[in-house]
Amino acid sequence: MTDIRKVKTTAVHSKKSKTFVLYDEDHTLGNALRHVVMRDASTDFCGYTVPHPSEKNLHLRIQTRKTSAENALVDGANTLKQICSTVVSEFDKEFLQAQKRSK
């Protein structure tokens, strides 16, 4: 199996301001991740672009006041993962209850 990196740092402005490329991703992850990273009070800026629709690359720029841009990205990804796990768990629970009610 080949080791394919999913994230690459492309532009380093400082430790707290970097641009990352997320390979094989699009607006679905970009908008959700941008929203979660921006909820952190120490984040000054987080934005993304998909440079071309035929390329599945997402460019994510993060600028923070306190933590490093990498930490903000990892924290945001972990928070988004927790949110998604909660949504799936609640959906499954409600779905099972709805199935029981319909019998």
N, C-alpha and C positions, 0 to 999 in steps of 0.2 A: 504494500500500500504506500502511495506517495504522500508526503507531508505537504499539504496545501494550506497555506496561511489564509485565513479568512479576513484578517485585518492587517493593514499596513499603514504606517505613518508616512505621509507624503510631504507635509509642510510643517516645519517646526519654527514657530515664531518665538517661543520661549517655553519653559517647562509647563507653564499654565495656559498656553495657547498653541494648539496643534490642529492639523487637519488629518483625518484618517480616511482611508478607503476601505469600505466593507464590500468584499467581493460576493457576487451572486445574491445581491439584495436590491430592494427597490423602495418605493414610497411607503409600502406597508410597514416595514421596520423603521425606515427613516423618520416618519412623522411620529410614530409611537415613542421611539428612543429620544427624539428631540424634545418631545413633551415632558418625558420623565426627567431628563437631565436638566431642563429649565426649571423644574420644580424645586431644585436645590438652590437655597438662597445664596450660596457662594458662586453660582454660575452667572457670569456676565453675559455670555452669548453662547447659543447652540443653534446651528442651522445646518441644513443639508441640501444637496443637489444631486440629481441624477443627470450626469452630463449629456447622455444620449440615450433615447429609449431602446435602441437595439443592444446596448451594453448594459449588463446587469451589475453595474458598479454604483455604489452610493458614496458620496463624499460628505463626510460629517466634520464640521468645524466646531471645536469646543474651546471656550475661553473662560477661565475661572479666576477667582480672587485668592482662594486659600489652598486648595488641593491641586494636584497635578491634573492635566487634561486626561491622562491615562486613567487615573483613579476615578475621575468623574465619569468616564466612559464605562469602566467596569462596574461602578456603583449603579449607574443608570441601567446597565444590562441586567444586573442582579435584581434590581427593583422591578424592572419590566417582567422578568421571569417569575417573580413572586406574584405580581398582579395577574399574569396569565394563568398561573397555577390555581390561584383563587377563583378566577372566572370559570375555569374548567371544572374545578371541584364543585362549585355552587351550581353550575349547569347540570352536572351529572346527578347531584342530589335532587334538584328540582325535577329533572326528567324522570327519575325513578318514582318520585312522589306522584307525578302526573300520570304515569303508567298505572300505578296502584289505584288512583282515583277513577281511572277510566274503565277498570274491570268490574 
